[in-house]
Structures are given as C-alpha cells and as structure tokens.
Amino acid sequence: MNDPLARYSRQMILPGWGREGQERLACRTATVVGCGALGSHIAAHLVRIGVGHVIVADRDFVEMHNLPRQALYTEQDAAEGVPKAVAAARRLRQINSLVKVEERVVDVDADTVEELIGRADVIFDGADNFEVRYLVNEACVKHRIPWVYGGVLGTYGLSAAIVPGETPCLRCLLGPMPTPGSVPTCETAGVLGPAVATVAALEVAEGLKILLDQRQALLHSLVMVDLWSGDFERVQTAKGAEACPVCDERQFEMLTAQHGCWTEVLCGRGAVQITPRPAPSVDLEAIAQRLAEMGPVTSNDYLLRFSAEGCEVTLFRDGRAIVKGAPGTAEARALYARYIGS
Ligand SMILES: [Zn+2]
C-alpha cells in the first residue's frame, strides 16, 4: 500500500523530525493572519510541509498589483476580484490534499481575533499593519498561544518568535504601537518580493520548531535582514527589567477597545473600510439586483462591486465594505448608508 507520508521523505530525514514529527505536524493547527505577500508564502510552506490544519484569514481581494509578490495568486484571481482567503485556499488545496485548509474572509479586529486564534497551536503574522500585529499580540498573550512576528519594508525585513511566558512579547520588543502615519508603508517605500520570501521562511522555521515541540531550538532573537545590502543581523531578545503593560500587567487595551461599527483608512490605498458591528448577514444577490437599476454591478460568490458618485464600492458578505475614491471616512460612511443601508 502507498505510504501517505512518503511525499515528506526529504524532510523526515532531517535531524529530530522523522515519522513521529511528521505525524505530530498532521495533528497541529496553524493560523495565518493576513494572506498578502508574507501570508501567501507562509501558507504555501505550511501546506506543502503537511501541517494538518491551516487557517488563512484575510479581509481583502486580489488585485493585479499584488501579483509580483503574493505567490498564491494568478491574473485570473485578480480579474475576478476573488477574496484573497478564498483564492489562497483554492490553490493550497491543489498543493496538498492531505491538509485541511480553512478560509476566513474576515477583518481581524477586536471582535474576531480571539475566535480566530483560539483553535491554533501557533499563529503566523502575515499582516500589513501594526494595529493588527499589536492586537494579535494581546490576544496571543491573553490566551498563551505562541505566534511569530514578521514584517517587510522595501528590501528589509525582520522576524521574531513570541512565546507568551517565555519570551518578550511584541510590546516588549517594539515599545508602544507606532501611531498611524509615523512609519513608512509598502505603498510609500515599496517592497521587494525576495525580501518577503526570506522573512516568510524565517517565520515558518521558527513556527515549525513550536509545532514539532522543539522549542529548545528557538532563536530567542530578533532577526533582521536586508537583501539588497546583504546585511544579516541577529539580536538576542530577553525580558527587560521594566514591566510590560501587555505581558506583565495583562492590560489588553486593544482587545477591550470599543467594539462597534468603525471606519478605517486603508493606508496608501486611497480607500476607506467600513465594518458594521455586529456583523450583519448580507443578502448580496438582493442588493446586487437593487443596485443594478443604477448601473453596472459585478459580483461573485463572496462580494459585489459597483460605482457610485465617483467611488468604487466593494461589499463583502459580512457587511464590510471597501470604498475607493472617497475623500474621507465621513463621505465613505454616507455612501454606505445611501446605497447599502446603515
Ligand atoms: Zn511584553
């Protein structure tokens, strides 16, 4: 009979891995928060390697300008405007049918983060902003779930594994959350695909040590790499003397922040996201029919898109909308209220 693990033979002969390690991986769950450039590479590694259950969460849809870095997507995904989580899951299932892949088209926020991370043995950072990272940090510290931080900007990137109770948390490492607009973003500074691939590889390697119960091999370091200058640096991390509000005092400010409908300017995209809370269940077909009287509406199983008053509006099934071209959040909300309902 065919051995289902035979496909993993080249990794099972690695030191300390073996069939036992492979079988252990098959029983483990990993969540990838954000499935853009970093998340694509991370999820592909996890699924190829045979982690039993991989959850990919992302709020966005595929666009042509994603393709230079976001390894799981195709021109067809962009043309159809498929949500990234859906397109990713579709591709990941083709890569390894032994893995249970679960897609979540969701905005990771204070309302959704705890449920999303709660079932996982390790969380991987594929986010593109600090709000989500600091939120994931709080949730992981609260529930004592290990996670691996990673970030890329330009040709430079960095990564560190965070094990609550054992290592410093993100707040310990980076201090208070940078205020929006105070740090450059990929939209303003650009991003080099191979730098993303490198940081994703660093994240996955640390995460695998956790999944394989080889925590003694964790680097306990912040690893920094610049692929263009060729600088590689590793700085040992340790808890400082000063008490951390998150992992020492267990103040979870972001987790307990006011829940409810909110708007967020999507950095560098000229777009505003509107997230009604509690998340309503939206009848996309009925709304599409209604809007079609006004002008062209495109839709697929997960979203619909229409233009109104010079803006492009993308509405997801969870009631969330991304409004492109609105001058501000107030205008975007007004547009939402007018065309979709408040
Ligand atoms: Zn801390």
Boltz pocket constraint, residues with backbone or C-beta under 6 A from the ligand:
constraints:
  - pocket:
      binder: B
      contacts: [[A, 168], [A, 169], [A, 170], [A, 171], [A, 172], [A, 173], [A, 244], [A, 245], [A, 246], [A, 247], [A, 248]]
      max_distance: 6.0
